[in-house]
Amino acid sequence: MTQCTANERTVSVAEFCRRTDLSTSTAYRLMESGALARPARVSPGRVGWSASYIDAWLAARLQGEAA
């Protein structure tokens, strides 16, 4: 599970899917396999990742494709 700091924007699962063009089921498969951290609980009805984590995750994935 990732940590979200108070002053950082939170990225929801839906926004993650929009940004990556992945389906929700693919996002959950990535979480199950450990390739993507589970989102942090922000409130009783909301979970998400810190924007910096998602940016770093995307950069690492794109680096892997370029190699």
Protein Blocks (a to p, Z undefined) as FASTA:
>chain_A
ZZddfkbccddfklmmmmnopafklmmmmmmnopaccdddfbfkbccddfklmmmmmmmm
mmmmmZZ
